[in-house]
Amino acid sequence: MPDTSTTTRAAYDAVAHRYADLFSDVLKSLPLERALLSAFAELLGPGARVADLGCGPGHLTAHLRALGLSAFGVDLSPTMITIAREANPDLEFAEGSMAQLDLPDDSLAGILAFYSVIHTPPAELPPVLAEFHRVLEPGGHLMLGFFAGDDPEPRAFDHKVVTAYRWSPDALLALLRESGFTEVAGMVREPQVGERFQQAQLLVRAPAAP
């Protein structure tokens, strides 16, 4: 049986062009998310090095760059990376896994994982968060977007691309704390037209240098 990353890569490769057509302008209809991204950029400061993990067609990477950050994108799907490079030839994109980032320790001021950990089975998420922690510099920030639910345990659902998971914000925050992060801010909003579930964002920070 293929592992999760192989299945996810194949699923997004198959829908990459349609996905890009549907979601490249998605931020236009998400004012609250735009506001949080602006706050994220302001906290990090101009020119801060930021990874957009699970970048897809690169629309959020480009948005982060427009906010003044030194942003680059990483995605499992080679087709997504090709689309991102074609749409944003002045930005850096690389194929790669969130679970094994080709980055030095303490090398990033920030990480954006905008609905990109949703396909990670709950048992496999702690090592991914540990990898995020490894590459963030002391005091670096992580912003996570995800589908929210009220159940104390994460629940799988039939995402249109490949199986995904809804998390209680409290449960995911507890896991982030166990991984060494501290809460900065959070948001849960009700679904808009065309959305099935509540949408959530968590902004957390790695420990500052002693």
C-alpha positions as CSV (number, residue, x, y, z in Angstrom):
1,M,0.0,0.0,0.0
2,P,1.4,3.5,-0.9
3,D,2.4,5.7,2.1
4,T,0.5,8.9,2.8
5,S,3.0,11.2,1.0
6,T,2.9,9.1,-2.2
7,T,-0.9,9.0,-2.2
8,T,-1.1,12.7,-1.6
9,R,1.5,13.6,-4.2
10,A,-0.3,11.5,-6.9
11,A,-3.7,12.9,-5.9
12,Y,-2.6,16.6,-6.2
13,D,-0.6,15.9,-9.4
14,A,-3.8,14.7,-11.0
15,V,-5.8,17.8,-10.1
16,A,-3.0,20.4,-10.1
17,H,-4.2,22.5,-13.1
18,R,-7.8,22.5,-12.0
19,Y,-6.8,23.3,-8.5
20,A,-4.7,26.3,-9.7
21,D,-7.7,27.5,-11.8
22,L,-10.0,27.3,-8.8
23,F,-7.9,28.6,-5.9
24,S,-5.2,30.9,-7.2
25,D,-7.4,33.9,-6.4
26,V,-8.9,32.5,-3.2
27,L,-7.5,35.2,-0.9
28,K,-9.8,37.8,-2.5
29,S,-12.8,36.2,-0.7
30,L,-11.0,35.7,2.6
31,P,-10.6,39.0,4.4
32,L,-9.9,37.5,7.8
33,E,-7.2,35.2,6.5
34,R,-5.6,38.2,4.7
35,A,-5.6,40.2,7.9
36,L,-3.9,37.3,9.8
37,L,-1.3,37.0,7.0
38,S,-0.6,40.7,7.2
39,A,-0.1,40.4,11.0
40,F,2.1,37.4,10.4
41,A,4.3,39.4,8.0
42,E,4.4,42.4,10.4
43,L,5.5,40.2,13.3
44,L,8.3,38.7,11.2
45,G,9.5,42.0,9.7
46,P,10.6,43.1,6.2
47,G,12.8,40.6,4.4
48,A,12.3,37.8,6.8
49,R,12.9,34.3,5.3
50,V,9.7,32.3,5.2
51,A,8.7,28.9,3.8
52,D,5.3,28.4,2.3
53,L,5.0,24.6,2.9
54,G,2.4,22.9,0.8
55,C,2.5,25.9,-1.5
56,G,0.5,24.4,-4.3
57,P,0.4,26.8,-7.3
58,G,2.3,29.4,-5.4
59,H,-0.4,32.0,-4.9
60,L,0.3,32.4,-1.2
61,T,4.0,32.5,-1.7
62,A,3.5,35.4,-4.0
63,H,1.2,37.1,-1.5
64,L,3.8,36.7,1.2
65,R,6.4,38.3,-1.1
66,A,4.0,41.2,-1.7
67,L,3.8,41.6,2.0
68,G,7.6,42.2,2.1
69,L,8.8,38.8,3.1
70,S,11.5,36.7,1.5
71,A,9.2,33.8,0.7
72,F,9.7,30.6,-1.1
73,G,7.5,27.5,-1.6
74,V,7.8,23.8,-1.1
75,D,5.3,21.2,-2.3
76,L,5.1,17.4,-2.6
77,S,3.6,17.6,-6.1
78,P,6.0,18.2,-9.0
79,T,3.1,19.4,-11.2
80,M,2.2,22.0,-8.6
81,I,5.8,23.2,-8.5
82,T,5.9,23.5,-12.3
83,I,2.7,25.6,-12.2
84,A,4.0,27.7,-9.4
85,R,7.3,28.4,-11.3
86,E,5.5,29.3,-14.5
87,A,3.1,31.7,-12.6
88,N,5.8,33.2,-10.5
89,P,9.2,33.0,-12.3
90,D,10.8,35.5,-9.9
91,L,10.1,33.3,-6.9
92,E,11.8,30.1,-5.5
93,F,10.0,26.8,-5.5
94,A,11.2,23.3,-4.7
95,E,9.7,19.9,-4.6
96,G,9.9,18.4,-1.1
97,S,8.3,16.9,2.0
98,M,7.3,18.8,5.1
99,A,8.4,15.8,7.1
100,Q,12.0,16.0,5.8
101,L,12.8,19.6,4.8
102,D,16.1,20.2,3.0
103,L,16.9,23.2,5.2
104,P,19.4,23.8,8.0
105,D,18.4,24.1,11.6
106,D,17.2,27.6,12.8
107,S,17.2,28.9,9.2
108,L,13.7,30.4,8.9
109,A,11.9,33.3,10.6
110,G,8.5,31.9,9.7
111,I,6.6,29.0,8.2
112,L,3.2,29.1,6.6
113,A,1.3,25.8,6.4
114,F,-2.0,26.9,5.0
115,Y,-4.2,23.8,4.9
116,S,-1.1,21.8,4.1
117,V,-1.1,19.5,7.2
118,I,-4.7,18.5,6.7
119,H,-3.8,15.3,4.9
120,T,-1.3,14.1,7.5
121,P,-2.7,11.3,9.6
122,P,-2.8,12.4,13.2
123,A,-0.2,9.9,14.4
124,E,2.2,11.3,11.8
125,L,1.8,14.9,12.7
126,P,4.1,15.2,15.7
127,P,7.2,14.4,13.6
128,V,6.1,17.0,11.1
129,L,5.7,19.7,13.8
130,A,9.1,18.7,15.2
131,E,10.6,19.3,11.7
132,F,8.9,22.7,11.7
133,H,10.5,23.5,15.1
134,R,13.9,22.3,13.9
135,V,14.1,24.7,11.0
136,L,12.6,27.8,12.7
137,E,15.0,30.2,14.4
138,P,14.5,31.0,18.1
139,G,11.3,33.1,18.3
140,G,10.3,32.2,14.8
141,H,6.5,32.0,13.9
142,L,4.4,29.2,12.4
143,M,0.9,29.9,11.0
144,L,-1.3,26.8,10.4
145,G,-4.6,26.8,8.5
146,F,-6.9,23.8,8.9
147,F,-10.5,22.6,8.9
148,A,-12.0,22.8,12.4
149,G,-14.3,20.6,14.3
150,D,-15.8,20.1,17.8
151,D,-14.7,16.5,18.4
152,P,-11.9,16.1,20.8
153,E,-10.2,13.7,18.5
154,P,-9.3,14.5,14.9
155,R,-11.8,13.1,12.3
156,A,-11.1,12.0,8.8
157,F,-13.4,13.2,6.0
158,D,-13.8,12.8,2.3
159,H,-11.8,15.8,1.0
160,K,-12.3,16.3,-2.7
161,V,-8.6,15.5,-3.5
162,V,-7.6,12.9,-0.9
163,T,-8.5,12.0,2.7
164,A,-8.1,14.9,5.1
165,Y,-8.6,15.5,8.8
166,R,-10.6,18.0,10.9
167,W,-9.0,19.1,14.2
168,S,-10.4,20.7,17.3
169,P,-8.4,23.9,17.6
170,D,-7.8,23.1,21.3
171,A,-6.5,19.6,20.4
172,L,-4.2,20.9,17.7
173,L,-2.9,23.7,20.0
174,A,-2.2,21.1,22.7
175,L,-0.1,19.1,20.2
176,L,1.7,22.3,19.1
177,R,2.5,23.0,22.8
178,E,3.9,19.5,23.2
179,S,6.1,20.2,20.2
180,G,7.5,23.3,21.9
181,F,5.4,26.1,20.5
182,T,3.6,28.9,22.3
183,E,0.3,30.3,21.2
184,V,0.2,33.8,19.8
185,A,-3.2,34.1,18.2
186,G,-6.0,32.0,16.8
187,M,-9.1,32.3,14.7
188,V,-12.1,30.1,13.9
189,R,-14.7,31.3,11.5
190,E,-18.0,29.9,10.2
191,P,-18.0,28.4,6.7
192,Q,-18.7,30.6,3.7
193,V,-20.8,29.7,0.7
194,G,-19.2,26.6,-0.8
195,E,-17.3,25.6,2.4
196,R,-18.4,22.6,4.4
197,F,-16.7,23.2,7.7
198,Q,-15.5,25.8,10.1
199,Q,-12.1,27.2,9.0
200,A,-9.3,27.9,11.6
201,Q,-5.9,29.5,11.8
202,L,-3.4,29.1,14.6
203,L,-0.3,31.4,15.0
204,V,2.3,30.0,17.3
205,R,5.9,30.9,18.2
206,A,9.1,28.8,18.8
207,P,10.9,29.6,22.0
208,A,13.1,32.6,22.0
209,A,16.9,32.3,22.5
210,P,17.9,32.2,26.2
